[in-house]
């Protein structure tokens, strides 16, 4: 039977929840949780450990990693790596951190192996549509210059000596790592927990989640995927241990106009929200960065196309649910 609403602990405001059962923790473990706003959403870290003070110290380290990635890779700050690269678009190279270079390299790999389904340089498209503040679509004349841009081809990543640096060769291109950077941050947060000896924990940032070890019953963590039409209900359940899961959906960030839903998942071909009957897709992978990129790239794709992209970009990853 599917778990009911009472059995689910909502982690963040994303598409995933984690079931917690009302039985005593084994080996006198405590389940210690912390929730903060970060990366434009809600992050929660849940740690299973017998020493609450040590668990809190580990959580501090995990949240520090999330904040650091947010500061470094957000497109909403001019002093971030991404902000500086976007300001210099069409002009000059910008030196970036090793972390940013790693994410950009992964993003370019996903762009190429997904044949442009994933594009880390859609910042102008995202800025134009900004669904959190719009009540109607932009004018056609604003959209046309951003159609079929393949803007990832305008991103150059190289090294000058020991320092990585980037150049956007087209002023219409702007880096937006919203479809991959959050997953990278979750991976670093999970590693911070491991570095503190934490073997059983969850990190969830708005639907991008990494599960370490097992739950309070020594079983894989039970992950619930939200129903797009009834957000307080669970549409599917997956079990996860030492793996990552990410969900992309059209039902958390959107506006409606003349009966049409315009969500935040942009189509690199049309320069507009992707038109599809799909409401959400959930991907499991070895890293949250891979799951995050895959869920972004494969939203709206048919199963055969999705499998082909995963075989090229993330062998071993799989679509666990689509609605």
C-alpha positions as CSV (number, residue, x, y, z in Angstrom):
1,X,0.0,0.0,0.0
2,X,1.1,3.6,-0.6
3,X,2.0,5.6,2.5
4,X,-0.6,8.1,3.5
5,X,0.0,11.8,4.1
6,X,0.7,11.4,7.8
7,X,3.6,9.0,7.1
8,X,5.5,11.6,5.0
9,X,7.8,14.3,6.2
10,X,8.0,17.0,3.6
11,X,11.6,17.9,3.0
12,X,11.7,21.3,1.5
13,X,9.3,22.6,-1.1
14,X,10.4,20.4,-3.9
15,X,8.9,17.5,-5.6
16,X,10.1,14.8,-3.2
17,X,9.3,13.8,0.4
18,X,10.8,11.3,2.7
19,X,8.7,8.8,4.6
20,X,9.3,8.4,8.3
21,X,7.7,5.5,10.2
22,X,6.6,5.9,13.8
23,X,8.9,3.3,15.3
24,X,11.7,3.8,17.7
25,X,15.2,4.4,16.2
26,X,17.5,1.5,16.4
27,X,20.8,1.6,18.2
28,X,19.5,4.7,20.0
29,X,20.1,6.8,17.0
30,X,18.4,10.2,16.8
31,X,17.0,11.7,13.6
32,X,18.3,15.3,13.7
33,X,17.0,17.8,11.1
34,X,17.7,21.3,10.0
35,X,15.9,23.4,7.4
36,X,17.1,26.6,5.7
37,X,16.3,28.7,2.7
38,X,19.0,28.4,0.1
39,X,19.4,28.3,-3.7
40,X,16.0,29.9,-4.2
41,X,14.2,27.0,-2.4
42,X,14.2,25.2,0.9
43,X,16.9,22.8,1.9
44,X,16.6,20.2,4.6
45,X,19.3,17.9,6.0
46,X,18.3,14.9,8.1
47,X,21.0,13.0,9.9
48,X,20.6,9.7,11.8
49,X,23.2,9.5,14.5
50,X,23.4,8.7,18.3
51,X,25.2,12.0,19.1
52,X,23.0,15.0,18.5
53,X,25.8,17.5,19.0
54,X,28.0,15.7,16.4
55,X,25.0,15.5,14.0
56,X,24.5,19.2,14.3
57,X,28.2,19.9,13.6
58,X,28.0,17.7,10.5
59,X,24.8,19.5,9.4
60,X,26.6,22.8,9.8
61,X,29.3,21.6,7.4
62,X,26.7,20.4,4.9
63,X,24.8,23.6,4.9
64,X,28.0,25.6,4.5
65,X,28.6,23.7,1.3
66,X,25.2,24.6,0.0
67,X,25.6,28.2,0.8
68,X,29.1,28.3,-0.8
69,X,27.9,26.8,-4.1
70,X,24.9,29.2,-4.1
71,X,27.2,32.2,-3.6
72,X,29.6,31.0,-6.3
73,X,27.2,29.9,-9.0
74,X,24.0,31.9,-8.7
75,X,23.1,34.0,-11.7
76,X,21.4,36.5,-9.5
77,X,24.6,38.1,-8.1
78,X,27.0,40.1,-10.2
79,X,29.9,39.1,-8.0
80,X,29.4,35.3,-8.4
81,X,31.4,33.4,-11.0
82,X,28.3,33.1,-13.1
83,X,27.4,36.7,-12.7
84,X,30.8,37.9,-13.7
85,X,30.9,35.6,-16.7
86,X,27.5,36.9,-17.8
87,X,28.5,40.5,-17.4
88,X,31.6,39.9,-19.6
89,X,29.7,38.1,-22.3
90,X,31.0,38.9,-25.7
91,X,33.9,40.8,-24.2
92,X,36.5,39.0,-22.2
93,X,37.5,35.8,-20.2
94,X,36.6,35.5,-16.6
95,X,38.6,33.4,-14.0
96,X,36.3,31.1,-12.1
97,X,36.7,28.7,-9.2
98,X,37.6,25.0,-9.6
99,X,34.0,24.1,-8.4
100,X,32.4,26.3,-11.1
101,X,34.8,24.9,-13.7
102,X,33.8,21.4,-12.8
103,X,30.1,22.1,-13.0
104,X,30.5,23.9,-16.3
105,X,32.5,21.0,-17.8
106,X,29.8,18.6,-16.7
107,X,27.1,21.0,-18.1
108,X,28.8,21.1,-21.5
109,X,29.1,17.3,-21.6
110,X,25.4,17.1,-20.9
111,X,24.6,19.6,-23.6
112,X,26.6,17.7,-26.2
113,X,25.4,14.2,-25.3
114,X,21.8,15.3,-25.0
115,X,22.1,17.0,-28.4
116,X,21.2,20.3,-26.9
117,X,18.2,19.2,-24.8
118,X,20.2,20.5,-21.8
119,X,21.7,23.9,-22.3
120,X,23.5,25.7,-19.4
121,X,23.5,29.0,-21.2
122,X,19.8,29.8,-21.3
123,X,20.1,32.7,-18.7
124,X,18.6,35.2,-21.1
125,X,15.6,32.9,-21.8
126,X,15.1,32.3,-18.1
127,X,15.3,36.0,-17.4
128,X,12.9,36.9,-20.1
129,X,10.2,34.4,-18.9
130,X,10.8,34.7,-15.1
131,X,7.6,32.8,-14.4
132,X,7.6,33.8,-10.7
133,X,6.8,37.4,-11.6
134,X,5.0,37.2,-15.0
135,X,1.3,37.1,-15.5
136,X,1.4,36.8,-19.3
137,X,4.0,35.6,-21.9
138,X,6.5,38.1,-23.4
139,X,6.0,39.6,-26.8
140,X,6.9,37.3,-29.8
141,X,9.5,39.8,-30.8
142,X,11.4,39.2,-27.5
143,X,11.3,35.4,-27.9
144,X,12.4,35.0,-31.5
145,X,16.0,36.2,-31.0
146,X,16.4,33.4,-28.4
147,X,14.9,30.6,-30.4
148,X,17.2,27.7,-31.4
149,X,20.2,29.5,-30.1
150,X,22.3,26.5,-29.1
151,X,23.9,29.0,-26.7
152,X,26.1,26.3,-25.0
153,X,28.2,26.4,-28.1
154,X,29.1,30.0,-27.2
155,X,30.7,28.9,-23.9
156,X,34.4,28.4,-23.9
157,X,36.1,26.8,-20.8
158,X,39.8,26.7,-20.7
159,X,42.8,27.1,-18.4
160,X,45.4,29.9,-18.3
161,X,48.2,28.4,-16.2
162,X,46.5,26.8,-13.2
163,X,43.4,28.9,-13.3
164,X,40.2,27.9,-15.1
165,X,38.5,30.6,-17.0
166,X,35.4,31.0,-19.2
167,X,34.3,33.2,-22.1
168,X,30.9,33.7,-23.5
169,X,31.5,34.5,-27.2
170,X,27.9,35.6,-27.8
171,X,26.3,38.5,-25.8
172,X,22.9,36.7,-26.1
173,X,24.3,33.8,-24.1
174,X,24.2,33.8,-20.3
175,X,25.1,31.0,-18.0
176,X,22.3,29.6,-15.9
177,X,23.3,26.6,-13.8
178,X,19.9,26.1,-12.2
179,X,19.5,22.7,-13.9
180,X,22.8,21.2,-12.6
181,X,24.4,23.4,-9.9
182,X,21.9,22.6,-7.2
183,X,22.6,18.9,-7.7
184,X,26.3,19.6,-7.4
185,X,25.7,21.4,-4.1
186,X,23.7,18.5,-2.8
187,X,26.6,16.1,-3.7
188,X,29.1,18.4,-1.8
189,X,26.7,18.5,1.2
190,X,26.5,14.8,1.2
191,X,30.3,14.5,1.1
192,X,30.6,16.9,4.0
193,X,28.4,14.6,6.1
194,X,30.5,11.6,5.1
195,X,33.6,13.5,6.1
196,X,32.1,13.8,9.6
197,X,31.5,10.1,9.8
198,X,27.8,10.3,9.0
199,X,26.7,7.1,7.2
200,X,22.9,7.5,7.3
201,X,21.4,10.8,6.2
202,X,19.4,12.7,3.6
203,X,20.0,16.1,1.9
204,X,17.1,17.5,0.0
205,X,17.2,20.9,-1.8
206,X,13.9,21.6,-3.5
207,X,13.5,18.1,-5.0
208,X,17.2,17.3,-5.6
209,X,18.1,14.7,-3.0
210,X,21.0,12.4,-2.0
211,X,20.3,9.5,0.4
212,X,23.1,8.1,2.5
213,X,22.8,4.6,4.0
214,X,19.5,3.6,5.5
215,X,16.6,4.9,7.4
216,X,15.7,4.3,11.1
217,X,14.6,0.8,10.3
218,X,17.8,-0.1,8.5
219,X,16.0,0.0,5.1
220,X,16.6,2.1,2.1
221,X,15.1,5.5,2.5
222,X,11.5,5.7,1.2
223,X,11.1,8.7,-1.2
224,X,7.7,9.9,-2.2
225,X,7.2,11.8,-5.5
226,X,4.5,14.4,-5.3
227,X,1.4,14.3,-7.4
228,X,1.4,17.3,-9.8
229,X,-2.3,17.8,-9.4
230,X,-2.5,17.2,-5.6
231,X,0.7,18.4,-4.0
232,X,-0.2,16.9,-0.6
233,X,-0.5,13.5,-2.1
234,X,2.1,11.0,-3.2
235,X,2.1,9.8,-6.8
236,X,4.9,7.2,-6.5
237,X,7.4,5.8,-4.0
238,X,11.0,4.7,-4.6
239,X,13.5,3.3,-2.2
240,X,17.0,4.8,-2.3
241,X,20.3,4.0,-0.5
242,X,23.6,5.7,-1.4
243,X,22.1,7.1,-4.5
244,X,20.7,10.4,-5.7
245,X,17.3,11.4,-7.0
246,X,16.0,14.5,-8.7
247,X,12.6,15.5,-10.0
248,X,11.7,18.2,-12.5
249,X,8.1,19.2,-12.8
250,X,5.8,22.0,-14.1
251,X,3.7,22.5,-11.0
252,X,5.8,24.5,-8.5
253,X,7.0,27.5,-10.5
254,X,4.6,28.7,-13.2
255,X,1.9,31.1,-14.2
256,X,-1.3,30.6,-16.2
257,X,-2.5,32.7,-19.1
258,X,-5.6,32.0,-21.1
259,X,-5.8,28.5,-19.7
260,X,-2.2,27.7,-20.7
261,X,0.5,26.8,-18.1
262,X,3.9,28.5,-18.6
263,X,6.4,26.8,-16.3
264,X,10.1,27.4,-15.6
265,X,11.6,24.5,-17.6
266,X,12.8,26.2,-20.8
267,X,13.1,24.6,-24.2
268,X,16.4,25.5,-25.9
269,X,14.7,25.2,-29.3
270,X,11.7,27.4,-28.8
271,X,13.2,29.8,-26.2
272,X,10.0,29.3,-24.2
273,X,8.6,26.8,-21.6
274,X,8.7,23.3,-23.0
275,X,5.4,22.2,-24.4
276,X,4.6,18.6,-23.3
277,X,1.9,16.5,-21.7
278,X,4.4,15.3,-19.2
279,X,4.0,16.9,-15.7
280,X,7.1,15.5,-13.9
281,X,10.0,13.2,-14.3
282,X,12.2,11.6,-11.6
283,X,15.7,10.3,-12.3
284,X,17.9,8.2,-10.0
285,X,21.7,8.4,-10.5
286,X,25.0,7.9,-8.8
287,X,25.3,11.6,-8.2
288,X,22.8,14.3,-7.6
289,X,24.5,16.5,-10.3
290,X,23.8,13.8,-12.9
291,X,20.2,13.3,-11.6
292,X,19.6,17.0,-11.7
293,X,20.9,17.5,-15.2
294,X,19.1,14.4,-16.5
295,X,15.7,15.4,-15.0
296,X,16.1,18.9,-16.6
297,X,17.2,17.5,-20.0
298,X,14.6,14.7,-20.2
299,X,11.5,16.6,-19.1
300,X,9.0,16.0,-21.9
301,X,11.1,13.3,-23.7
302,X,9.7,9.9,-24.6
303,X,11.2,6.8,-22.9
304,X,13.3,5.7,-25.8
305,X,14.9,9.1,-26.2
306,X,15.4,9.4,-22.5
307,X,17.2,6.0,-22.3
308,X,19.5,7.0,-25.2
309,X,20.5,10.2,-23.5
310,X,21.2,8.4,-20.2
311,X,23.3,5.8,-21.9
312,X,25.5,8.5,-23.4
313,X,25.7,10.9,-20.5
314,X,25.1,8.9,-17.3
315,X,25.4,5.1,-17.6
316,X,23.6,3.5,-14.7
317,X,21.1,6.3,-14.2
318,X,17.4,5.6,-14.8
319,X,14.1,7.2,-15.0
320,X,12.2,5.9,-12.0
321,X,8.9,7.8,-12.6
322,X,7.3,10.1,-15.1
323,X,3.8,11.5,-15.0
